Each structure stands twice: as structure tokens, then as C-alpha cells.
Amino acid sequence: MEQSLRAYLLREIGLIEIELLRYRERYNVLSLNELHHLIEIGLVPVHPAWEDYLEWQNGADSIEELRSLFLN
């Protein structure tokens, strides 16, 4: 049961990481902070960049939460 749960969590983390990679490629940035900076200085359109920024943040938070389950 524990192995199945770990496999599931790893799969979910992988799927989220794929989505985050799409944001990196779309905006040609390496980090969430870089995207935020590009939005602030107007080098990328606010829409849809701001929505993507929020989705990226939510994805990063989800990965952190899922990884914390491994420690428990």
C-alpha cells in the first residue's frame, strides 16, 4: 500500500512538473521570480502571463505539499 501511494505521489509530482516546464518554455524563463519580473516590467503581456504565473505558483505549492507527504 505504501509503495502504491509513493508511486501515485511521484506520478502527480511529475505531471505538475511537466506543466511547469511548459511555462518555463513559453516565457523563456527558469524561475517563477523571473516570470514575475517580466510581467512587472512589461516585457510579457499581463494576460495570460499573470494567470500562468498564478498557476505556476499553485503548481509549485502543490509539489511542495506532495513532497512533504514523503516525510511523514
N, C-alpha and C positions, 0 to 999 in steps of 0.2 A: 504494500500500500504506500509506504514512504517513497519507494523508488518511482512509483507511478506519479505521485504528487510532484516530486522533484522534476521528472520529465515534463510534466504539464507546465510547471512554472518556467522551466528553461525554454520551452516552446513559446510561451507567451512573451517572455522577455525577447526572444529572437524576432518575433513578429513585430513587436514595438520598435526594436532597433532598426528593422528594415524600413519602417515608416520614417524614423528619424533620419536615416540615411537619405531618404528622398528629399527631405527638407534641406539637408546639407548640400545636396547636389543642385536642387532647384535654385538656391540662393548663392551657391558657391562660397559657403562659409564652413568653418569647422566647429563652431560652437553656437549655442543659443545666445550668448552675450554678443557675439559678432552680428547675428541677425538683428538683435535689438538695436545695436549701434547703427546698422544700415537703415533701419526704419527711422530712428531718431534724426539722422542727418539727411534723410530724404533720398537716399540712393536706391531704395526699392519702394514700389508703391505700397502705401499703407494697407490697401485692400488688394490682395488677400494676405499680405505678409503678416499683418497683425493677428489674423485668425490662425495662420500657420505657426506663428510664434507661440500663441496660447496652446495650440495642440501639441507642439514640441515640448513645452513646459509640462503639460499634463502627462505626456508620454514618459518624460524623464522622471517625473514624480512616481509614476506607476512602476517603472523599472526599479526605482529605489525601494518602493514598498514590497515588490515581489522578491527582491534580493534579501530584504530583511527577514522574510519568511524562512530563508535557508538558515538563518542564525538561531531561530527558535526551535 
